[in-house]
């Protein structure tokens, strides 16, 4: 099963993707963003909703965070949408969007009746600002409520409770949260008061006492398995597995018990941390298959083309592509790379013996990068579950620039399954490379640290003596250094 979506009309920032992929009760749901189309595929027919309950159209957007939940015969889908979409201006090669008709929303699709109902919406009616987008929906089974996470926007951010029948909205927390998941009976979300800094901890809703619980990470280096900190922790997604809460963000993941940290203190595991780049699990999701966790890390979720003159150096950095997007299958204490793809994986779901992936060859842009059409080629493709569980690891190469990482730790690359993992390092001076090896056991554990001497010029560092996840650090920053991480 392959579906290909070429660029189409959808005024917004760059490209959206195939979001919200969900297979439930023999119905496949997904939203095509930026065109603003929600698709519901039954066995012999398809319902396409273009958000006409919000405006006259044409619409754009829909969802770019995978805000979807299922309850009984209903599929709840949320996000944001322009209706009508207004492309404000174009100056040279730059463009802007008018946000006055941008709505945050939650809709309900009745599988039995094949009908769509608008449950709730909100707009800021502002030219340049918008109400918090709905980026996560978690069902509270004990109180029959929908819990909404909202962190992308300027107004009404935090965690909210939405009544499915009355559409009454109640704020539970004023700390912005982008993504979350059920954990035991609790609904947990990230705490993201500053989007530039990223995840600061976890906030959980207690459905018994109807109160919020907060867990903050005060020192990321102390919480880190390899003993080093992590910056720009942009939230990706969350999942519950092995009676732990797993939250993935740029740089890795936090795993443990944020509700009762004295039972198991959450720890940070570095995964695919390439400082200064956009490589991250942003705008995707995780799946639990075969009892393990399947997680996506994206090469190019965000980019920028037009910035102010003093910041033009940022264009190169923000558009730098380290390597392919990857799927990682985690079965503690092991993490394995099981698939390598292009720019990004925007959503995943399980259908029968297959995993369906929404992919995109283009990023979400920002600033003055608005375009009238979605610039990406998006696809729904099928990968067999067997190939994920038992297949061979794909060959993968990551390229890291010394000018980008500086003195910071980078990597967090799983080596399991590779026979000849190695580094190709160019150095402008003699140096020392520190390698930390650790696992993703429960709890995670540091295995050992090693040091390798680096000579001026090209070097080859054999990593075959390491079996788990490895991170790296150049002990003397080298702006001219180039590191190829070669997995084969």
C-alpha positions in Angstrom: 0.0 0.0 0.0 1.6 3.3 -1.2 0.1 6.7 -1.3 2.0 9.6 -2.7 0.9 13.3 -2.2 2.7 15.8 -4.4 2.8 19.6 -3.6 -0.7 21.1 -3.3 -2.4 24.4 -2.4 -1.9 25.1 1.3 -0.6 28.5 2.3 1.7 28.1 5.3 5.4 27.7 6.3 7.0 25.2 3.9 5.7 21.7 4.3 3.4 19.7 6.7 3.1 16.0 6.1 1.0 13.0 6.7 0.0 13.4 10.4 -2.1 11.5 12.9 -1.9 8.1 11.1 -4.2 5.9 13.1 -5.7 2.5 12.2 -8.7 1.8 14.4 -11.8 -0.4 13.9 -10.9 -1.0 10.3 -10.6 2.7 9.5 -7.4 4.4 8.5 -7.3 8.1 9.5 -4.7 10.7 8.6 -4.5 14.4 7.9 -2.7 15.8 4.9 -1.0 19.1 6.0 -0.6 21.7 4.7 -3.7 21.2 2.5 -6.0 20.9 5.5 -7.6 17.5 4.5 -8.6 14.9 7.1 -9.0 11.4 5.4 -11.0 8.5 6.8 -10.6 5.4 4.7 -13.0 2.5 5.2 -12.8 -0.8 3.3 -14.7 0.4 0.3 -15.0 4.2 0.6 -13.3 7.3 1.9 -14.5 10.4 3.7 -12.5 13.5 3.2 -13.2 16.5 5.6 -11.7 19.9 4.6 -12.6 21.7 7.9 -15.6 23.3 6.4 -17.2 23.5 9.9 -14.7 26.2 10.7 -15.0 28.5 7.6 -15.7 28.9 3.9 -12.3 27.6 2.7 -9.9 27.0 1.2 -8.3 25.8 4.3 -4.6 25.0 5.2 -2.9 23.2 8.0 -4.9 20.7 10.0 -2.4 19.1 12.3 1.4 19.0 12.5 1.9 17.2 15.9 -0.2 14.0 15.7 -3.0 15.1 18.0 -5.3 12.1 17.8 -7.1 9.8 20.2 -9.7 7.0 19.9 -12.6 6.3 22.3 -15.4 3.7 21.5 -16.6 4.4 18.0 -15.0 7.9 17.8 -11.8 9.2 16.5 -10.8 12.5 18.0 -8.5 14.6 15.9 -7.1 18.0 16.8 -4.5 20.6 15.8 -4.8 23.9 14.0 -6.2 25.1 10.7 -6.4 28.3 8.7 -10.0 28.7 7.3 -9.9 30.6 5.0 -6.1 30.5 4.5 -4.9 34.1 3.8 -1.5 34.5 2.1 -0.6 38.0 3.2 2.3 39.3 1.1 5.3 38.3 -0.9 8.4 40.5 -1.0 11.1 39.2 -3.3 11.5 35.5 -2.4 10.0 35.9 1.1 6.3 35.5 2.1 4.0 35.8 5.1 0.7 34.4 6.4 -2.2 36.3 8.0 -3.2 34.4 11.2 -6.6 36.0 11.8 -8.4 32.9 10.7 -6.2 30.4 12.4 -8.2 28.1 14.7 -7.1 25.6 17.3 -9.5 22.7 17.1 -10.8 19.3 18.3 -13.1 17.3 16.0 -14.9 14.0 16.4 -15.3 11.4 13.7 -18.1 8.9 14.2 -17.0 5.6 12.6 -20.4 4.1 12.5 -22.2 7.1 11.0 -19.2 8.3 8.9 -19.8 11.9 10.1 -17.6 14.7 11.5 -18.6 16.9 14.4 -16.7 20.0 15.6 -16.3 19.6 19.4 -14.3 22.8 20.2 -12.4 25.6 18.5 -10.6 28.8 19.4 -9.0 31.7 17.5 -7.0 34.7 18.6 -8.2 36.8 15.7 -4.7 38.3 15.5 -2.7 39.1 12.3 0.6 37.7 13.7 -0.2 35.7 16.8 -2.4 32.6 17.5 -4.0 30.6 20.2 -2.2 27.6 21.5 -2.4 24.7 19.0 -3.7 21.4 20.2 -0.6 19.2 19.9 -1.7 16.2 22.0 -5.0 14.5 23.0 -5.1 11.9 25.9 -8.3 10.3 27.0 -9.0 10.3 30.8 -10.7 7.0 31.2 -11.7 7.6 34.8 -13.5 10.9 34.2 -14.5 10.6 30.5 -12.6 13.7 29.5 -10.2 14.6 26.8 -6.9 16.1 28.0 -5.3 18.6 25.7 -1.7 19.8 25.5 -1.0 23.2 24.1 2.4 24.8 23.9 2.7 26.2 20.3 1.2 29.6 20.3 0.9 32.9 22.1 -2.3 32.6 24.1 -4.0 29.9 26.3 -1.1 27.5 26.7 -0.9 24.7 29.2 -2.8 21.5 29.9 -6.6 21.5 29.5 -9.6 19.3 30.1 -12.3 19.1 27.4 -15.8 17.7 28.0 -16.7 15.5 25.0 -20.4 16.3 25.3 -20.7 19.9 26.5 -17.4 21.2 24.8 -16.6 22.9 28.1 -12.8 23.6 28.4 -11.1 23.8 31.7 -7.4 24.7 32.3 -5.5 22.2 34.5 -2.0 23.7 34.3 -0.7 27.0 33.0 2.7 25.4 32.2 2.9 24.9 28.4 3.0 21.2 27.4 3.5 20.0 23.9 3.3 16.2 24.0 2.3 13.4 26.4 0.9 10.0 27.1 -1.0 7.9 29.6 1.4 6.5 32.3 -0.3 4.0 34.6 -3.6 5.9 35.4 -2.0 9.3 35.0 -1.7 11.5 32.0 1.8 12.9 31.7 3.1 15.8 29.5 6.3 17.7 29.1 6.9 21.0 30.8 8.0 23.5 28.2 7.8 27.1 29.6 10.5 28.3 27.2 10.4 26.7 23.7 14.0 27.7 23.0 15.2 25.8 26.0 12.8 22.9 25.5 11.7 20.2 28.0 12.4 21.1 31.7 10.5 18.1 33.2 7.2 16.3 33.3 3.8 17.3 34.6 1.2 14.6 35.3 -2.6 14.8 35.9 -3.9 12.6 38.7 -7.4 11.5 37.7 -8.2 10.3 41.2 -7.4 13.5 43.1 -7.9 15.7 40.0 -4.7 17.6 40.6 -1.4 18.2 38.7 1.9 16.7 39.8 5.2 18.2 38.7 8.7 16.7 38.2 11.5 19.1 37.2 15.0 18.1 36.1 17.3 20.5 37.9 20.6 19.3 36.5 20.6 17.5 33.2 24.2 16.4 33.5 23.4 14.7 36.8 20.4 13.0 35.3 22.4 11.9 32.3 23.7 8.3 31.9 26.9 9.6 30.3 27.3 12.4 32.8 27.0 15.3 30.3 24.2 17.8 29.8 21.9 18.4 26.9 20.7 21.6 25.3 17.7 22.8 23.2 15.5 19.9 24.3 12.7 20.4 21.8 9.8 18.0 22.6 9.1 15.1 20.3 6.6 12.6 21.7 5.9 10.3 24.7 4.9 6.7 25.3 4.3 4.4 28.2 6.1 1.0 28.3 7.6 -1.3 30.9 5.6 0.6 33.6 7.8 3.7 32.8 7.1 7.0 31.2 9.3 7.6 28.1 9.6 11.1 26.8 11.6 11.7 23.6 13.1 15.1 22.7 15.9 16.6 20.8 19.0 15.0 22.2 17.5 11.8 23.5 14.9 10.6 26.0 13.9 10.8 29.7 12.7 7.4 31.1 11.5 6.6 34.6 8.7 7.4 37.0 7.9 11.1 37.2 4.9 10.6 39.5 6.9 8.7 42.2 10.6 9.5 41.5 11.6 7.8 44.7 10.5 4.6 43.1 12.6 5.2 40.0 14.2 8.6 39.3 13.8 9.5 35.6 17.2 9.4 33.8 18.3 11.0 30.5 19.6 8.7 27.8 21.4 10.5 25.0 20.2 9.4 21.5 21.1 11.0 18.2 22.2 14.2 19.9 23.8 16.5 17.3 24.1 19.9 18.9 23.3 22.9 16.8 21.3 20.9 14.2 17.6 20.2 13.7 18.1 16.4 14.1 15.4 15.3 16.5 12.2 13.3 17.2 10.1 16.4 16.6 6.7 16.2 14.9 6.5 12.4 14.9 5.4 9.7 17.2 6.4 6.4 18.8 4.7 3.0 18.6 4.6 0.0 20.9 5.0 -3.1 18.8 6.1 -6.6 19.9 6.2 -5.2 23.4 9.1 -2.8 22.5 9.2 0.8 21.6 9.6 2.0 18.0 10.8 5.6 17.9 11.5 8.0 15.0 14.3 10.5 14.8 14.1 13.0 12.0 16.9 14.6 10.0 15.1 17.7 8.8 11.9 18.6 10.6 12.5 22.4 10.7 14.4 24.8 8.4 14.6 28.5 7.6 15.5 30.3 4.4 14.9 34.0 5.0 16.2 35.7 8.2 17.5 39.1 9.1 21.0 40.1 8.0 22.8 39.7 11.3 21.4 36.2 11.7 22.2 34.9 8.2 24.8 32.6 9.5 22.0 30.7 11.2 20.6 29.6 7.8 23.5 27.2 7.2 23.3 25.8 10.7 19.6 25.4 10.9 19.5 23.7 7.5 22.4 21.4 8.1 21.6 17.7 7.6 23.6 15.3 9.7 22.3 12.0 8.2 19.2 10.1 7.4 16.1 9.9 9.5 16.0 6.6 11.4 13.6 4.3 13.2 15.0 2.8 16.5 13.5 -0.3 18.1 14.1 -0.3 21.9 13.9 -3.5 23.9 15.8 -2.8 27.1 18.7 -2.9 27.5 19.1 -2.7 23.7 18.4 -0.1 21.1 18.7 -1.0 17.4 18.5 1.1 14.3 16.0 -0.8 12.1 15.2 1.6 9.2 16.8 4.7 7.5 14.7 7.1 5.5 14.8 10.6 4.0 14.1 14.0 5.5 11.5 13.0 8.1 8.9 10.5 9.4 5.8 12.4 10.4 3.6 9.7 11.9 3.2 5.9 12.3 0.5 3.4 13.0 0.2 -0.4 13.0 -2.2 -2.2 10.6 -2.2 -6.0 10.6 1.4 -7.2 10.1 2.6 -3.9 8.7 3.7 -0.5 10.1 2.4 2.4 8.0 4.8 5.4 7.9 4.0 8.9 6.9 7.1 10.4 5.3 8.1 13.8 3.8 11.1 15.0 1.8 10.8 18.7 3.1 10.8 20.5 6.4 8.4 22.9 8.2 9.8 26.4 7.6 9.3 29.6 9.6 9.7 33.3 9.7 9.2 34.8 6.3 9.3 31.5 4.5 5.5 31.2 3.9 4.6 29.6 0.6 1.2 29.3 -1.2 1.7 25.5 -1.7 2.9 22.7 0.5 6.5 22.3 -0.9 6.9 18.6 0.1 6.3 15.3 -1.4 4.6 13.2 1.2 3.9 9.5 1.2 2.2 6.7 3.2 4.4 3.6 2.9 4.2 0.2 4.4 7.0 -1.7 6.2 6.5 -5.2 7.5 6.6 -5.8 11.2 8.8 -8.8 10.6 11.5 -6.6 9.0 11.5 -4.4 12.1 11.7 -7.2 14.6 14.1 -9.5 12.8 15.6 -7.6 9.8 19.2 -6.6 9.3 20.4 -3.1 10.3 20.6 -0.6 7.4 24.0 1.0 6.6 24.0 4.5 8.0 26.4 7.5 8.0 26.3 10.6 10.1 28.5 13.7 9.4 29.3 16.0 12.3 31.1 19.3 12.0 33.5 20.4 14.8 32.4 24.0 14.3 28.9 23.0 15.3 29.5 20.8 18.3 32.4 22.7 19.8 33.1 21.3 23.3 29.7 19.6 23.6 29.0 15.9 23.6 27.4 14.5 20.5 26.1 11.1 19.2 24.2 8.7 21.3 24.3 6.2 18.4 23.2 2.6 18.9 25.9 0.1 17.6 23.9 -3.1 18.2 23.9 -5.3 15.1 26.6 -3.6 13.2 29.8 -5.6 12.5 32.2 -2.8 11.5 31.2 0.5 13.2 33.9 3.1 13.0 34.7 6.8 12.8 36.5 8.7 10.1 37.9 11.8 11.8 39.6 14.8 10.3 41.4 16.9 12.8 43.4 20.1 12.4 45.5 19.3 15.5 46.4 16.5 17.8 43.4 15.8 20.0 41.7 13.2 22.3 38.3 11.7 21.6 36.3 10.6 24.6 33.8 7.7 24.0 31.1 6.9 26.5 29.2 3.5 26.2 25.9 2.9 27.9 22.7 1.0 27.5 19.0 1.7 27.7 18.3 -0.9 30.4 15.8 -0.2 33.1 17.3 1.7 34.7 19.9 2.7 32.1 23.6 2.1 32.9 26.9 3.5 31.9 29.1 0.6 30.7 32.5 2.4 30.4 34.4 5.4 29.0 37.4 5.2 26.6 39.8 7.7 25.2 41.3 7.6 21.7 44.3 9.6 20.5 43.5 11.7 17.4 46.4 12.8 15.1 46.4 15.8 12.8 44.8 14.9 9.5 42.5 11.9 8.8 42.1 9.2 11.4 40.1 5.9 11.6 38.7 4.9 15.0 37.5 1.4 15.3 34.3 1.1 17.4 33.8 -2.7 17.1 34.8 -3.2 20.8 31.7 -1.3 21.8 28.3 -3.1 21.7 25.8 -0.6 23.0 25.0 3.1 22.6 28.0 5.5 22.3 28.4 9.2 22.6 31.5 11.3 21.8 33.4 14.4 22.9 36.4 16.2 21.4 38.4 17.1 24.5 39.9 20.1 22.6 37.3 21.9 20.4 38.3 22.0 16.8 36.3 24.1 14.4 37.9 22.5 11.4 37.2 18.9 12.6 34.9 16.6 10.6 33.6 13.3 12.1 31.9 10.6 10.0 30.1 8.1 12.1 30.0 5.0 9.8 27.7 2.1 10.7 27.9 -1.0 8.4 
